[in-house]
Amino acid sequence: MLTHLWPVSAALLIVPLAVPALPEPASVSDARARLKQLTVGRPGSLAGYSHARFMPEWQEQEGPCDTREVVLRRDALSYRTDLECRAVHGRWHSPYDGMTLTSETQIDVDHLVPLSNAWRSGADKWSDARRHAFANDLTRPELIAVSERANVAKGGRSPITWRPPRRDYWCTYARAWIDVKHHYRLRVTANERAALAHMLRTCG
């Protein structure tokens, strides 16, 4: 929520970062317990899938700000926006690969559990409204600002074939993935569950 804005000039605003960080995923012990509770099954078909079934557009959150703009502000080390909530300057740390970025054009807002993966895991049976809510979920650790390079490399892949280049982030990534799938009652494959269990072993 944009609650504390003050003018820097007639055109620019600076947003103080008195906002929560990325929602904390389940604890290690809870993640291990929830992983065992997930339904294991075969991946569904992509038939009928389209990005627009989840994301006709980013959802408006408050005033002129949509979900993407809220995430960019929330995850920034520093951030300035214009009167229409568009980023004009900022600095971000990408947890996937450790890069520090200074241009909004270098940043993507990633769906941690990719939309295509969610579709094949059970979201194909949801209403479009529920899919839209999933794609704009700021309560769970589903949305995160990362480098465009890492997001493009990840694409729609699961932890079976893609993991963050920073091994130090594997624990958080696995906990977040499990948290999201558990909350939304999405399936995992047997190989996906094994990959997540492997990543949880880096938690110590």
Secondary structure as UniProt FT lines:
FT   STRAND          6..7
FT   STRAND          12..14
FT   HELIX           28..37
FT   TURN            47..48
FT   HELIX           51..53
FT   STRAND          60..62
FT   TURN            63..64
FT   STRAND          65..66
FT   HELIX           67..74
FT   STRAND          76..82
FT   TURN            83..84
FT   STRAND          87..93
FT   TURN            95..97
FT   STRAND          100..101
FT   HELIX           104..106
FT   STRAND          107..111
FT   HELIX           115..120
FT   TURN            121..122
FT   HELIX           123..125
FT   HELIX           128..135
FT   TURN            141..142
FT   STRAND          143..147
FT   HELIX           148..154
FT   TURN            155..156
FT   TURN            159..161
FT   HELIX           167..169
FT   HELIX           170..184
FT   HELIX           190..200
FT   HELIX           201..203
//
